[in-house]
C-alpha cells in the first residue's frame, strides 16, 4: 500500500508538472490501490477474528472508504478536494502500515497448547 501511495503521488506530480501521459497511469494506480485496500480489509478482518487488534481493521475500513471518495473526486475533476485528500491518504496509509507492522500477531492455536502437560 505504501509503495502504491508513493507511486500515485509521483504520478500526480508528473501530471501537474506537464507530463499529461501520467494521468492514465494515475487512474490505473487509483484502481489498484483501491482494490488492494479492499483486500487489506478482508485480511485484517481475518486477523481480528483470530485475536488481532480491532484498530487496524477500523483504520483499513476508513482508509478504503476515503480511497473510494478520492477516486470519485479525481474522476469528477474536483482538484480542490482530490489533492488535499490524496496528501492525507498518503500520511494515513503510512501510519496504518506502521501500526500493522508493529503489532504482534496473536499466538498460533495448536492442539498441543490445549492438551496441557
C-alpha positions as a LaTeX table, in Angstrom:
\begin{tabular}{lrrr}
\hline
Residue & $x$ (\AA) & $y$ (\AA) & $z$ (\AA) \\
\hline
Unk1 & 0.00 & 0.00 & 0.00 \\
Unk2 & 2.79 & 2.42 & 0.86 \\
Unk3 & 4.54 & 1.82 & $-2.45$ \\
Unk4 & 1.29 & 2.28 & $-4.38$ \\
Unk5 & 0.57 & 5.51 & $-2.48$ \\
Unk6 & 4.03 & 6.90 & $-3.26$ \\
Unk7 & 3.70 & 5.93 & $-6.92$ \\
Unk8 & 0.32 & 7.70 & $-7.02$ \\
Unk9 & 1.84 & 10.86 & $-5.53$ \\
Unk10 & 4.69 & 10.74 & $-8.04$ \\
Unk11 & 2.33 & 10.27 & $-10.98$ \\
Unk12 & 0.16 & 13.15 & $-9.75$ \\
Unk13 & 3.22 & 15.37 & $-9.53$ \\
Unk14 & 4.28 & 14.37 & $-13.03$ \\
Unk15 & 0.82 & 15.21 & $-14.38$ \\
Unk16 & 0.75 & 18.57 & $-12.63$ \\
Unk17 & 4.25 & 19.22 & $-13.99$ \\
Unk18 & 3.04 & 18.86 & $-17.56$ \\
Unk19 & 3.54 & 15.16 & $-18.31$ \\
Unk20 & $-0.06$ & 14.54 & $-19.29$ \\
Unk21 & 0.51 & 10.87 & $-20.11$ \\
Unk22 & 0.95 & 10.28 & $-16.37$ \\
Unk23 & $-2.79$ & 10.85 & $-15.87$ \\
Unk24 & $-3.70$ & 7.49 & $-17.41$ \\
Unk25 & $-1.22$ & 5.69 & $-15.15$ \\
Unk26 & $-2.53$ & 7.68 & $-12.18$ \\
Unk27 & $-6.06$ & 6.46 & $-12.98$ \\
Unk28 & $-4.84$ & 2.85 & $-13.20$ \\
Unk29 & $-2.99$ & 3.30 & $-9.92$ \\
Unk30 & $-6.19$ & 4.57 & $-8.32$ \\
Unk31 & $-7.94$ & 1.36 & $-9.24$ \\
Unk32 & $-5.03$ & $-0.74$ & $-7.99$ \\
Unk33 & $-4.73$ & 1.00 & $-4.63$ \\
Unk34 & $-8.50$ & 0.93 & $-4.01$ \\
Unk35 & $-8.72$ & $-2.79$ & $-4.79$ \\
Unk36 & $-5.63$ & $-3.51$ & $-2.68$ \\
Unk37 & $-7.17$ & $-1.59$ & 0.20 \\
Unk38 & $-10.36$ & $-3.66$ & $-0.02$ \\
Unk39 & $-8.29$ & $-6.86$ & 0.04 \\
Unk40 & $-6.44$ & $-5.47$ & 3.05 \\
Unk41 & $-9.77$ & $-5.07$ & 4.87 \\
Unk42 & $-10.57$ & $-8.75$ & 4.27 \\
Unk43 & $-7.16$ & $-9.85$ & 5.55 \\
Unk44 & $-7.34$ & $-7.61$ & 8.63 \\
Unk45 & $-10.87$ & $-8.87$ & 9.37 \\
Unk46 & $-9.43$ & $-12.39$ & 9.44 \\
Unk47 & $-6.55$ & $-11.25$ & 11.69 \\
Unk48 & $-9.06$ & $-9.59$ & 14.03 \\
Unk49 & $-11.17$ & $-12.77$ & 14.17 \\
Unk50 & $-8.20$ & $-14.80$ & 15.33 \\
Unk51 & $-7.38$ & $-12.34$ & 18.10 \\
Unk52 & $-5.71$ & $-9.42$ & 16.41 \\
Unk53 & $-6.36$ & $-5.80$ & 17.34 \\
Unk54 & $-9.55$ & $-4.15$ & 16.06 \\
Unk55 & $-7.83$ & $-0.80$ & 15.47 \\
Unk56 & $-6.09$ & $-1.91$ & 12.30 \\
Unk57 & $-9.36$ & $-3.20$ & 10.84 \\
Unk58 & $-11.19$ & 0.05 & 11.64 \\
Unk59 & $-8.34$ & 2.05 & 10.11 \\
Unk60 & $-8.39$ & $-0.08$ & 6.97 \\
Unk61 & $-12.16$ & 0.31 & 6.55 \\
Unk62 & $-11.91$ & 4.10 & 6.93 \\
Unk63 & $-8.95$ & 4.13 & 4.53 \\
Unk64 & $-10.90$ & 2.17 & 1.91 \\
Unk65 & $-13.91$ & 4.47 & 2.18 \\
Unk66 & $-11.66$ & 7.53 & 1.81 \\
Unk67 & $-9.97$ & 5.95 & $-1.21$ \\
Unk68 & $-13.37$ & 5.49 & $-2.85$ \\
Unk69 & $-14.11$ & 9.18 & $-2.16$ \\
Unk70 & $-10.67$ & 10.09 & $-3.53$ \\
Unk71 & $-11.32$ & 8.05 & $-6.67$ \\
Unk72 & $-14.67$ & 9.80 & $-7.18$ \\
Unk73 & $-13.15$ & 13.25 & $-6.60$ \\
Unk74 & $-10.49$ & 12.51 & $-9.20$ \\
Unk75 & $-12.97$ & 11.24 & $-11.76$ \\
Unk76 & $-15.13$ & 14.33 & $-11.20$ \\
Unk77 & $-12.06$ & 16.59 & $-11.54$ \\
Unk78 & $-12.58$ & 18.10 & $-8.07$ \\
Unk79 & $-8.93$ & 19.07 & $-7.61$ \\
Unk80 & $-9.67$ & 21.21 & $-4.53$ \\
Unk81 & $-10.81$ & 18.02 & $-2.76$ \\
Unk82 & $-8.73$ & 15.43 & $-4.62$ \\
Unk83 & $-5.27$ & 16.86 & $-3.91$ \\
Unk84 & $-5.57$ & 17.52 & $-0.14$ \\
Unk85 & $-7.40$ & 14.22 & 0.39 \\
Unk86 & $-4.63$ & 12.46 & $-1.51$ \\
Unk87 & $-2.00$ & 14.00 & 0.77 \\
Unk88 & $-3.96$ & 12.95 & 3.86 \\
Unk89 & $-4.37$ & 9.44 & 2.46 \\
Unk90 & $-0.63$ & 9.03 & 1.88 \\
Unk91 & 0.03 & 10.04 & 5.50 \\
Unk92 & $-2.74$ & 7.74 & 6.75 \\
Unk93 & $-1.55$ & 4.80 & 4.65 \\
Unk94 & 1.97 & 5.15 & 6.05 \\
Unk95 & 0.59 & 5.37 & 9.61 \\
Unk96 & $-1.64$ & 2.32 & 9.13 \\
Unk97 & 1.24 & 0.32 & 7.64 \\
Unk98 & 3.44 & 1.31 & 10.59 \\
Unk99 & 0.74 & 0.29 & 13.07 \\
Unk100 & 0.22 & $-3.07$ & 11.34 \\
Unk101 & 3.95 & $-3.72$ & 11.09 \\
Unk102 & 4.49 & $-3.04$ & 14.81 \\
Unk103 & 1.51 & $-5.05$ & 16.04 \\
Unk104 & 2.46 & $-8.54$ & 17.21 \\
Unk105 & 0.32 & $-11.31$ & 15.79 \\
Unk106 & $-1.60$ & $-13.49$ & 18.23 \\
Unk107 & $-0.09$ & $-16.81$ & 19.24 \\
Unk108 & $-0.89$ & $-19.70$ & 16.96 \\
Unk109 & $-3.55$ & $-22.04$ & 18.18 \\
Unk110 & $-2.27$ & $-25.59$ & 18.42 \\
Unk111 & $-3.76$ & $-28.81$ & 19.70 \\
Unk112 & $-0.74$ & $-29.29$ & 21.96 \\
Unk113 & $-1.38$ & $-25.96$ & 23.71 \\
Unk114 & $-4.89$ & $-27.14$ & 24.65 \\
Unk115 & $-3.84$ & $-30.63$ & 25.75 \\
Unk116 & $-1.60$ & $-29.39$ & 28.54 \\
Unk117 & 1.31 & $-31.29$ & 30.13 \\
\hline
\end{tabular}
